[in-house]
């Protein structure tokens, strides 16, 4: 069947005058290792360059080559960058998944597919565009070995024509992507142009999706959360980094390595103002962080769920012996190995009390790439101020996917190195005790090895105010109560939650982290579809602050939106709140490994409110009707 | 009532510090525990080498041995960390401040069982830490269970016989690329002191496995880590003489019977051969000797292997000369132009 025939016979789903501008999602289904990432990023960036708000999400397998992978690009004029549940435009390149991919589309969607897949017979309510990729690539790339790599650029070319994306913007994005690789640029440009030419000649536009220039991305950047966090760590003055490879965390230290090698080499000596160690496991990684933090360095590691589990013993030591350190947890789906390449907010409850005995840890919860950057700096300050570990709870969606953001600003605040006594300062103190609460805030003063200040013996065993070994009940209780007091003090220092919308609204929502973007979109849906006003409190840290209690007091039912099965943040809130307040909390959960989407939240809240006629259809979504 | 005594000149070391300053808290280990003798030798070695305790950090894991850092160098910062993980804590501390002199004390369980992974990687990295294993072949603090260094056929007090192959930490360390490997006996004051002093002159990891009998749980007939057994089966590979860099002593020796090794800080090590022609810079010979003596039921002691010029981990990482921990902000926070450049690359 010739491609022109396909175009002629496929049924059009929309009347010609129906135009949907800058509001659609494109999903590229391919196999991993096929080199589609360049084509996907060029597509994403060309939309961005045209001023259209975009986000890019990679749904990839835990595998190196040969398994299905999907890259989803969302363009949205209103700035919604959360995942869109429905796919509007499918690029079907993977023979293994093509059938299921097509069958799962909503009516009216468009499908661009590799001609031999013969997909157009599957449905009559979609728009199909068949493209003979192999024929086109053979014409532009004579080296058969390279064809696989440039083939993907053809769908960019076809899409540029179908969606009205300027080819010059794709050209620009491609050159930027490939840098100085002249040969690669030449081949890919040829493929891009061939795809565009093919579409012009053979494909009649029958889908409703169009791109038009906007001006919504001026001054913005495109970046992944892990890279943003790496920038924040570098700007925070981190000096010791120990890590162990684990998806989806690895790109944080790896990006950090590239930045540090470029920007943190002493100009005079040519030597590094940092040490980065790939440790033998996560236990060693956090052990090095604890050792370095104890010796006065700003030290960090980055990991994900399995690494967090391994780090728990050291986390307890750092809590009890009061050693600073920063741990990034780029959360993925558990338990156990779980779905290593899918996203979740599944470590919240675990990390809050990581380790045996009574422990509590400060958590910072970024919702944006910008907060990955700023909270990295806050984390180091808080770790040294409170002489404890600070966990930055990012996730795969935030860490590894590409997000639009205002450009980051340079930090003006000086580093807070906390309560450190040097040799001279100790002379001023009548009697220094390492674990003595002099200021009433629970935070003692420490001395740094090698500084000439008096020494103390650091231990994970019971100790008194002077750091001496003690099994006395009163010493133990006194110390534990001081640690609790110190944790209370942290409430005044952690980033406060952000209230969006007015108090006393119809519907109250609490959310955190990467769920933020879907929640914001859901609020608009709730207003549009149910006329409901919403008050939304975005948590940014643990311990909770008084704003949360005030928020709860203003509402009868509060929907806590999170990406895990067991309502972990809700549970943590109930531990901290009065029973009366805790009883007002309702679960809205999403935990199928895909980033949470607005539609799922809206449907669930409306169902629980008894407003929606439409029952929830997402099996991964569980409501709480208590 | 005031009693005046004339000020007698107190004995001090080369940096003017008294011996008492190198002492620590009162030991809580059993009377006669080999570990206490090791603590005494550590005190002597640091005193005699004239090392400022304020520049020393003491590290340990968990167990009887790991308690001992509280009993020496009381004015040094100490860190009794978690079981088997002292190497990582020490690595982090040394990275934070390369000027610190780190001494870690571990046990045979802390090293050979729970901590074998971190031990292995510490040896590979050649992190500048003195790593002492106080090796008694059993778990003292939990009342005498076998550890992974217990010899085949060695008997517990309860009569249980060990039938698993022991881990020889010295042979393993050499295999892993350690640059200073020694074995000694807590009862051999002279040898242990010389080895400790030499280790203080070494750049890189110095592993010292010290057979240190457990008087409570492993000092009986049938144990191969008892005082009596070790005394009978100690087989020094050479007599260790150490001349520190700050002592201007010329040693006359017979080149045919003594091997001179120049340490990284300029100190000199003289190893007088005892029985065989032993060269501590010959890795293969060192491993062979360890295994051959073990087969005879003996312990080869002394400095078994030394590679004074092997680059340490800090050199490999190319870290600045100053402590990372205290670099001023302007050296660790890049300027506005760096952030601007990064932002431009993402637009």
Boltz contact constraints between the chains, C-beta under 6 A:
constraints:
  - contact:
      token1: [A, 221]
      token2: [B, 343]
      max_distance: 6.0
  - contact:
      token1: [A, 221]
      token2: [B, 346]
      max_distance: 6.0
  - contact:
      token1: [A, 221]
      token2: [B, 347]
      max_distance: 6.0
  - contact:
      token1: [A, 222]
      token2: [B, 346]
      max_distance: 6.0
  - contact:
      token1: [A, 223]
      token2: [B, 346]
      max_distance: 6.0
  - contact:
      token1: [A, 235]
      token2: [B, 333]
      max_distance: 6.0
  - contact:
      token1: [A, 237]
      token2: [B, 332]
      max_distance: 6.0
  - contact:
      token1: [A, 237]
      token2: [B, 333]
      max_distance: 6.0
  - contact:
      token1: [A, 239]
      token2: [B, 324]
      max_distance: 6.0
  - contact:
      token1: [A, 240]
      token2: [B, 95]
      max_distance: 6.0
  - contact:
      token1: [A, 240]
      token2: [B, 96]
      max_distance: 6.0
  - contact:
      token1: [A, 263]
      token2: [B, 334]
      max_distance: 6.0
  - contact:
      token1: [A, 263]
      token2: [B, 338]
      max_distance: 6.0
  - contact:
      token1: [A, 266]
      token2: [B, 320]
      max_distance: 6.0
  - contact:
      token1: [A, 271]
      token2: [B, 318]
      max_distance: 6.0
  - contact:
      token1: [A, 271]
      token2: [B, 320]
      max_distance: 6.0
  - contact:
      token1: [A, 272]
      token2: [B, 318]
      max_distance: 6.0
  - contact:
      token1: [A, 272]
      token2: [B, 319]
      max_distance: 6.0
  - contact:
      token1: [A, 273]
      token2: [B, 320]
      max_distance: 6.0
  - contact:
      token1: [A, 273]
      token2: [B, 327]
      max_distance: 6.0
  - contact:
      token1: [A, 273]
      token2: [B, 331]
      max_distance: 6.0
  - contact:
      token1: [A, 273]
      token2: [B, 332]
      max_distance: 6.0
  - contact:
      token1: [A, 275]
      token2: [B, 95]
      max_distance: 6.0
  - contact:
      token1: [A, 275]
      token2: [B, 317]
      max_distance: 6.0
  - contact:
      token1: [A, 275]
      token2: [B, 319]
      max_distance: 6.0
  - contact:
      token1: [A, 280]
      token2: [B, 117]
      max_distance: 6.0
  - contact:
      token1: [A, 280]
      token2: [B, 121]
      max_distance: 6.0
  - contact:
      token1: [A, 284]
      token2: [B, 88]
      max_distance: 6.0
  - contact:
      token1: [A, 284]
      token2: [B, 118]
      max_distance: 6.0
  - contact:
      token1: [A, 287]
      token2: [B, 85]
      max_distance: 6.0
  - contact:
      token1: [A, 287]
      token2: [B, 88]
      max_distance: 6.0
  - contact:
      token1: [A, 287]
      token2: [B, 89]
      max_distance: 6.0
  - contact:
      token1: [A, 288]
      token2: [B, 88]
      max_distance: 6.0
  - contact:
      token1: [A, 288]
      token2: [B, 91]
      max_distance: 6.0
  - contact:
      token1: [A, 288]
      token2: [B, 92]
      max_distance: 6.0
  - contact:
      token1: [A, 290]
      token2: [B, 89]
      max_distance: 6.0
  - contact:
      token1: [A, 291]
      token2: [B, 89]
      max_distance: 6.0
  - contact:
      token1: [A, 291]
      token2: [B, 92]
      max_distance: 6.0
  - contact:
      token1: [A, 291]
      token2: [B, 93]
      max_distance: 6.0
  - contact:
      token1: [A, 292]
      token2: [B, 92]
      max_distance: 6.0
  - contact:
      token1: [A, 292]
      token2: [B, 95]
      max_distance: 6.0
  - contact:
      token1: [A, 292]
      token2: [B, 96]
      max_distance: 6.0
  - contact:
      token1: [A, 295]
      token2: [B, 93]
      max_distance: 6.0
  - contact:
      token1: [A, 295]
      token2: [B, 96]
      max_distance: 6.0
  - contact:
      token1: [A, 295]
      token2: [B, 97]
      max_distance: 6.0
  - contact:
      token1: [A, 295]
      token2: [B, 325]
      max_distance: 6.0
  - contact:
      token1: [A, 296]
      token2: [B, 96]
      max_distance: 6.0
  - contact:
      token1: [A, 296]
      token2: [B, 325]
      max_distance: 6.0
  - contact:
      token1: [A, 297]
      token2: [B, 96]
      max_distance: 6.0
  - contact:
      token1: [A, 297]
      token2: [B, 324]
      max_distance: 6.0
  - contact:
      token1: [A, 297]
      token2: [B, 325]
      max_distance: 6.0
  - contact:
      token1: [A, 313]
      token2: [B, 82]
      max_distance: 6.0
  - contact:
      token1: [A, 317]
      token2: [B, 82]
      max_distance: 6.0
  - contact:
      token1: [A, 407]
      token2: [B, 343]
      max_distance: 6.0
  - contact:
      token1: [A, 410]
      token2: [B, 336]
      max_distance: 6.0
  - contact:
      token1: [A, 410]
      token2: [B, 339]
      max_distance: 6.0
  - contact:
      token1: [A, 415]
      token2: [B, 329]
      max_distance: 6.0
  - contact:
      token1: [A, 449]
      token2: [B, 57]
      max_distance: 6.0
  - contact:
      token1: [A, 449]
      token2: [B, 77]
      max_distance: 6.0
  - contact:
      token1: [A, 449]
      token2: [B, 100]
      max_distance: 6.0
  - contact:
      token1: [A, 450]
      token2: [B, 55]
      max_distance: 6.0
  - contact:
      token1: [A, 450]
      token2: [B, 97]
      max_distance: 6.0
  - contact:
      token1: [A, 450]
      token2: [B, 99]
      max_distance: 6.0
  - contact:
      token1: [A, 450]
      token2: [B, 100]
      max_distance: 6.0
  - contact:
      token1: [A, 452]
      token2: [B, 54]
      max_distance: 6.0
  - contact:
      token1: [A, 455]
      token2: [B, 75]
      max_distance: 6.0
  - contact:
      token1: [A, 455]
      token2: [B, 76]
      max_distance: 6.0
  - contact:
      token1: [A, 455]
      token2: [B, 77]
      max_distance: 6.0
  - contact:
      token1: [A, 457]
      token2: [B, 70]
      max_distance: 6.0
  - contact:
      token1: [A, 457]
      token2: [B, 78]
      max_distance: 6.0
  - contact:
      token1: [A, 458]
      token2: [B, 79]
      max_distance: 6.0
  - contact:
      token1: [A, 459]
      token2: [B, 80]
      max_distance: 6.0
